[in-house]
């Protein structure tokens, strides 16, 4: 596999609006594969996957081969022509920590400072990542239209995230007369420690809870995907798959 092809793959992947981090991860795995065999066969790939401990990593490696193979096919490059035959390991779906409305209310009741209350409200109503909250500036909040702007996201593309009136009220109180600068003056690690002191779940558990709560409340999958900054609906499914039955019951109950 030519290094130039890998660079072009990364460029095309990013131009299509998908995560640069995913492209980098795929290329890293492909470089591992071709480090010992510049022209791997399907049998070589299967052996490589078999020697990899952990179903999750095996699946990621298989996905990298399939993604590169699909790209080669589209680009008219005669490499990895057997990519469709690369097996994907089926991972067992296990319930991940997910914040519920009850958890949100209980955590809110334990907040002793305005900043803690604002942090919990923001996590519950937006599903922002720790790093995104740490970078949130006063200039990124639109109080009139009810949303925050994530200027630097994981996907490297800014996005708009609607937020609740209660969140906006507490943010306005926290900011006071300030017109610019950091909202919380907290690093990502400081946010993690603050949540721990409150006996609250991780920011990632809040993000999952936000997605599930939004879907239960009737927000479309497309809108959840847009607000979360996910490039595909697969991420929505990944976050909510363990609670699919619960979501199904809620949605059907609306029809009766």
N, C-alpha and C positions, 0 to 999 in steps of 0.2 A: 504494500500500500504506500503510495507516494505521499510524502509529507505535504506536498502542495495540495493534494486532494483533500487531506484532512483540514487544511486551512480553509479551503473553499467550502467544505461541508459546514464548518463552524460559521462562516460568513452567511451562507444561505439559510442556515438554521436561525440565526439572529435576525436576518432580513425578513423572515416570515413571522417575526414577533414572538418567537419562543424563547425560553429561558437560556441565557448564555451559560449559566452554571451547568445546566443539563448537557449542553453541547460539549463543554470542557470535560465533564465527567465521562461522556461517551468516548471522546478522543483518547482520554487517559487509558481507558480499558482496551481500546483497539491497539494502542501503542504497546501495552503489555502483551497482547496476543501476538503481534507481529515481531516482537523483540527476539523471539526464538524461531519464528517461521514467517518469512516475508510473504509467502503465498499460501496461507492456511486453507485447508480443505474443510468440508463440513465435518469430517471425522475428527480433524484437529480441534475444531471449535467444540465439538461435543466432549472430547477428552479434557479440554481446557475448562469447560464448565463443570464437568464431573469432579475435577480436582480442586474445585473452589468450595471451601466450607461455608455453610450458611445459605439458606434458600434465598434470602433477600439479595445478597450480593450476586449469586448465580443468575437471578432474574435480571438484575441491572446489567450484567455483562451480556446476557442474551439480547436484551433490548438494545444495547449499543451496537451489536453486530447487525441486528435487523434494521436499525435506523440507518447505519452506514450502507448496508446492502441496498435498501430502498432508494437511498440517495444516488448510489452508483448506477442503479438501473435507470432512474430518471435522467441522469446526466449522460447516459450512453457509455458508461465505463464498464468494461467486462470483468468486474471483480465482484466476489460474493454473490454470484448468480443464484446460489442455493439458499439465500438468506431466509426465504419463507419456511424452510425446513428446520431452522434453528428452534429447538424447543424452549418454550417459556415455562419456567418453574411456577407452579401454582402455590401461592403463599396462603397460609391459613390466616383468615381475618380474625383478629382478636380485638376485643373492645379496648379502645384507648381512653385515657382520662378525658372526660368531656364535661365542661361546666353546664349545669342546669340553671333554670331560673331560681330555684330554691337556693342553690349555692351562691348565686349572685346576690340575693337578698341577705343571706347570712353573712357573707363577706362584707357587704355594704354596712351592715349593722356593727361590725367590728372596727370600722374605720374611725380613727380618732382625729385625723387631720384632713383639711380640705384637699390637700394634694393626693392623699390616699383615696379619698372618695372620687376625685376626678379621674384618677388612674383606673379604678374599678369600673366606673361608668363608661369610660372610653373603651376599655377592653371588651365589655359586654355589648356595647352598641356598634362597634366597628370591626372587631376581630383583628386589629392591627398587631403586627409583630413587635417584639421588644425593641428591636433596632429602629423600627419606624416610629415608635412612640418617643424613643430617645432623641430622634432627629426632628420631631415635630416642633415647628416654630409658630409663633402667634400669627405670623403672616399667612400661614397655611390654613387658617380656620375662617370659613365664611359663615358668620353668624346669621346673616340675612337669609341665606338660602339653605342653611342647615347641613353643611358638609365640611369635611377636612380634605386637604390635598396631600397625598403622599408624594412628595417631590422626588425622593430617591427610593425606589422600590427594588425588590429582589430581582425583578425582571429588567431593571434599568429603565423602565418606562413609568412616568408619573401616572397617578390615577386619582379619581375622585371617590371618596367614601362617605355616603350619607351617615348622619349620626342623629341621635335622639334629642328631643327638646330638653330632657332632664340632664343629658350630658353637656349640652351647650350652656345651660344655666350654671352648672357647677364650674365649667371651664371659664366662663365670664367672671365668676367670683374669684377664681384662682388667679386669673391674669390681672384683674383690677385695672389700673390705669396704664399698664404697660402696653406698648404698641408694637413691639418687636422683640426678637430674641426667643430663646428656648421656652417652651411651655412648662416643662417639668424640671429642667436642670438636673436630669438623672441620666446616667449611662445605662446601657442595656443590662449590665451586671447589677447595678444598683436597683433596677426595677425587679430583677429576679430576687434579690435579697429582701426587697420591700414586700413582695408577694409572700415570701416564706415567713416573714415576721407576722403577716396578717393571717397565716395559716391558710392561705389561698392556693389554688392549683396554679400550675405554670401558665405562662402566656399562651403557649401552644394549646393547652386545654381550653383556655378561653376562646381561642380562635375556632376550635372545633365546635364549642358550645354556641358561639355566634352563628356559625354556618347552619347548624341544626335548628336553632331557634328561628332563624330567618326563613328557612324552608317550611318549618311547621306553621309559621305565621302567614304563609302564602306568597312569600317572595319567590320569584321565578329563579330557576337554576342559572339562567343567563345573567340575571342581575347579581346573584351571589358570586358567580365567577368573575364578573367585572369588578365588583367592589373588593374582592379578595386579591385581585391581581393575578389570577390563575390563567394560564394560556389555553387550557383545555378543560372540558367537562370531566375528564378523568380525575382531576384533583378534587372536584366536588364529591364524586363517588368515593374516592379514597377516604375523605374526611368523614363521610356519613354512612359508609357501607355497613358498619357494625350496628347502626341504629336504623337500618332500612325498614325493618318491620314496624317500628314505632312511627316512623314517618308515613308509612303506608296507611296505618290505622288513622292517623290524624287527618290525612288528605281525604280519605274516603268518608270520614265522619262529617266532613263539610257538605257532602252531597245528600246527606240524609236529614 
